[in-house]
Structures are given as structure tokens and as C-alpha cells.
Amino acid sequence: MSSAEQESHRRENKILSLLEEFNTLENELERVEQQPVEESDSSLEEKFSKLKEICLQMKRNTVRRRGIQLQLATELSAYATNSDRFLLVGEHVLIRELRAGVDALSQRLDRMSRVSQDIICSICLAPWTSEGRHHLVSLRCGHLFGCNCIHTAIRRFHRCPICRRRAYHSDVRRIYGRNFLPF
């Protein structure tokens, strides 16, 4: 076997191992997506702790995905230089499957990133703080906001900005928790 064939074989094995890693990551994402985020018996602290764990898993998976994409781009560009092996139909199928896998994984991670939007005030789009003027509060309807933002909204419109129910300053309730923010 010539050195060019050995190099080509090594690159094929590397691409296949990266595909296996993509499949593993995809299975892990499916497992994370199927985990129940909210259970009726769990407290608010437990729910936020679960959200924090999911966000950290999402960040780790995003970093892994980017690393795999870089490795695949490197391997595929090096493999493409070997034109006689690249022209085989099987290799085109492999590349097509690889691109489809990357696209599917990206879509899943994008859906999971929407979960992290649950830690921001829906009025000003800034994260809540544990203390200070932008601490987490809720209205009678259950929607969550930063304290200053909701008081301003009630003063102006006398309604919940999300569901439009009538709201009074006396309806604002502070949410207490130690580690409810995922950072």
C-alpha cells in the first residue's frame, strides 16, 4: 500500500470517527430534549437548577459541535485533494450524510438555546438579578419579570405585558431563590 493510499485510508477513518461522534452527540441531545423540564411536585429552585443543568449541557454540546465541524472541514478539504478517491459515488454520499447530520444537529441546538431565553425579562430582555432593582418578580397570572420593568409597565398600562390581564402593584410578588439563574 502506497503512502498516498495509507493517508487516504487514515482520513477515511478519521471522518468515520467524527461521524460516530456526531451520532453520539445527537443521541445525547435527544436524551436532553426528552428530559422533563418541569414537574408539578418540584419547587422553583429545583426547576431553575434543572434549567441551569440543561443550559450547561447545551453549551458543552455547542462547543463540541464547533470542534467537530472544524475537524470535519479540515479532514474533508484534505481528503478532497485526493481527487481519484473523492470522485467515488460513496464519498459523495458520505459528505451529503455528514452535511445533513450537521444541519440537524444545528437545528436541535438552536431549539435548545431557546430554553435559555426563559432567564431574561420579557420587557427589557436583560437577565434577572438575584438582588437589586431587577430582581425576579411575578404577577398573579404567573408571568415573570424584572421588578423595575413590571412596575413601570403597570404604572403605564395597568396590565400584564404578556397576557394582558389587569394588574396592580400589589400583585407583584418577589421570587426568592438562591441559584435560580444558570450562570
BELURBEL-V654111 format. One record per pair of residues at least 4 apart in sequence whose C-alpha atoms are under 7 Angstrom apart, sorted by sequence separation. I is the first residue (numbers start at 1). GAP is how many residues later the second one is. D is the distance in Angstrom with one decimal. If there is no record, write none. Layout:
# BELURBEL-V654111
i=I gap=GAP d=D
i=I gap=GAP d=D
This chain:
# BELURBEL-V654111
i=1 gap=4 d=6.2
i=2 gap=4 d=6.2
i=3 gap=4 d=6.1
i=4 gap=4 d=6.1
i=5 gap=4 d=6.0
i=6 gap=4 d=6.1
i=7 gap=4 d=6.2
i=8 gap=4 d=6.2
i=9 gap=4 d=6.3
i=10 gap=4 d=6.2
i=11 gap=4 d=6.1
i=12 gap=4 d=6.2
i=13 gap=4 d=6.1
i=14 gap=4 d=6.2
i=15 gap=4 d=6.2
i=16 gap=4 d=6.3
i=17 gap=4 d=6.2
i=18 gap=4 d=6.2
i=19 gap=4 d=6.3
i=20 gap=4 d=6.2
i=21 gap=4 d=6.2
i=22 gap=4 d=6.1
i=23 gap=4 d=6.2
i=24 gap=4 d=6.2
i=25 gap=4 d=6.2
i=26 gap=4 d=6.3
i=27 gap=4 d=6.2
i=28 gap=4 d=6.2
i=29 gap=4 d=6.0
i=30 gap=4 d=6.2
i=31 gap=4 d=6.4
i=42 gap=4 d=5.9
i=43 gap=4 d=6.3
i=44 gap=4 d=6.2
i=45 gap=4 d=6.0
i=46 gap=4 d=6.1
i=47 gap=4 d=6.2
i=48 gap=4 d=6.0
i=49 gap=4 d=6.3
i=50 gap=4 d=6.2
i=51 gap=4 d=6.1
i=52 gap=4 d=6.2
i=53 gap=4 d=6.2
i=54 gap=4 d=6.1
i=55 gap=4 d=6.2
i=56 gap=4 d=6.2
i=57 gap=4 d=6.1
i=58 gap=4 d=6.1
i=59 gap=4 d=6.3
i=60 gap=4 d=6.2
i=61 gap=4 d=6.0
i=62 gap=4 d=6.2
i=63 gap=4 d=6.3
i=64 gap=4 d=6.2
i=65 gap=4 d=6.1
i=66 gap=4 d=6.2
i=67 gap=4 d=6.2
i=68 gap=4 d=6.0
i=69 gap=4 d=6.1
i=70 gap=4 d=6.2
i=71 gap=4 d=6.1
i=72 gap=4 d=5.8
i=73 gap=4 d=6.0
i=74 gap=4 d=6.2
i=75 gap=4 d=5.9
i=76 gap=4 d=5.9
i=77 gap=4 d=6.7
i=82 gap=4 d=6.2
i=83 gap=4 d=6.2
i=88 gap=4 d=6.9
i=89 gap=4 d=6.5
i=90 gap=4 d=6.2
i=91 gap=4 d=6.2
i=92 gap=4 d=6.1
i=93 gap=4 d=6.1
i=94 gap=4 d=6.0
i=95 gap=4 d=6.2
i=96 gap=4 d=6.2
i=97 gap=4 d=6.1
i=98 gap=4 d=6.2
i=99 gap=4 d=6.1
i=100 gap=4 d=6.1
i=101 gap=4 d=6.1
i=102 gap=4 d=6.1
i=103 gap=4 d=6.2
i=104 gap=4 d=6.3
i=105 gap=4 d=6.2
i=106 gap=4 d=6.1
i=107 gap=4 d=6.3
i=108 gap=4 d=6.2
i=109 gap=4 d=6.1
i=110 gap=4 d=6.7
i=121 gap=4 d=4.9
i=131 gap=4 d=5.1
i=138 gap=4 d=5.6
i=139 gap=4 d=5.8
i=145 gap=4 d=6.9
i=146 gap=4 d=6.3
i=147 gap=4 d=6.3
i=148 gap=4 d=6.2
i=149 gap=4 d=6.2
i=150 gap=4 d=6.0
i=151 gap=4 d=6.1
i=152 gap=4 d=6.3
i=153 gap=4 d=5.8
i=154 gap=4 d=4.2
i=160 gap=4 d=4.7
i=167 gap=4 d=6.4
i=1 gap=5 d=6.6
i=42 gap=5 d=6.6
i=86 gap=5 d=6.1
i=120 gap=5 d=5.5
i=121 gap=5 d=5.6
i=129 gap=5 d=5.7
i=130 gap=5 d=5.3
i=138 gap=5 d=5.4
i=139 gap=5 d=6.9
i=145 gap=5 d=6.1
i=154 gap=5 d=5.8
i=159 gap=5 d=5.1
i=160 gap=5 d=5.4
i=80 gap=6 d=5.6
i=120 gap=6 d=5.3
i=121 gap=6 d=6.0
i=128 gap=6 d=5.8
i=129 gap=6 d=4.8
i=138 gap=6 d=4.4
i=159 gap=6 d=5.3
i=160 gap=6 d=6.5
i=120 gap=7 d=4.1
i=121 gap=7 d=6.4
i=128 gap=7 d=5.6
i=129 gap=7 d=6.8
i=137 gap=7 d=5.7
i=138 gap=7 d=6.2
i=159 gap=7 d=4.4
i=160 gap=7 d=5.9
i=119 gap=8 d=5.9
i=120 gap=8 d=5.9
i=128 gap=8 d=5.8
i=136 gap=8 d=6.8
i=137 gap=8 d=5.6
i=158 gap=8 d=6.0
i=159 gap=8 d=4.7
i=38 gap=9 d=6.1
i=119 gap=9 d=6.7
i=136 gap=9 d=5.9
i=137 gap=9 d=6.1
i=158 gap=9 d=5.3
i=37 gap=10 d=6.8
i=136 gap=10 d=5.1
i=137 gap=10 d=5.7
i=158 gap=10 d=6.3
i=135 gap=11 d=5.4
i=136 gap=11 d=6.2
i=134 gap=12 d=4.6
i=135 gap=12 d=5.6
i=37 gap=13 d=6.6
i=134 gap=13 d=5.1
i=154 gap=13 d=6.5
i=37 gap=14 d=7.0
i=133 gap=14 d=6.1
i=134 gap=14 d=5.8
i=154 gap=14 d=6.5
i=133 gap=15 d=5.9
i=154 gap=15 d=6.8
i=128 gap=18 d=6.0
i=151 gap=18 d=6.6
i=122 gap=23 d=6.4
i=121 gap=24 d=4.8
i=121 gap=25 d=5.6
i=123 gap=26 d=6.5
i=140 gap=31 d=5.6
i=139 gap=32 d=5.4
i=139 gap=33 d=4.9
i=138 gap=34 d=5.7
i=139 gap=34 d=6.3
i=137 gap=35 d=6.3
i=138 gap=35 d=5.3
i=137 gap=36 d=5.3
i=138 gap=36 d=6.4
i=137 gap=37 d=4.2
i=138 gap=37 d=6.9
i=136 gap=38 d=6.1
i=137 gap=38 d=5.2
i=136 gap=39 d=5.6
i=18 gap=50 d=6.7
i=58 gap=51 d=6.9
i=58 gap=54 d=6.8
i=15 gap=57 d=6.7
i=15 gap=60 d=6.8
i=55 gap=61 d=6.4
i=119 gap=62 d=6.7
i=11 gap=64 d=6.4
i=11 gap=68 d=6.5
i=8 gap=71 d=6.7
i=19 gap=79 d=6.9
i=26 gap=79 d=6.4
i=55 gap=127 d=6.9
i=52 gap=129 d=6.8
i=49 gap=130 d=7.0
i=52 gap=130 d=4.1
i=49 gap=131 d=6.2
i=51 gap=131 d=6.9
i=45 gap=132 d=6.0
i=48 gap=132 d=4.7
i=48 gap=133 d=6.7
i=45 gap=134 d=7.0
i=45 gap=135 d=5.8
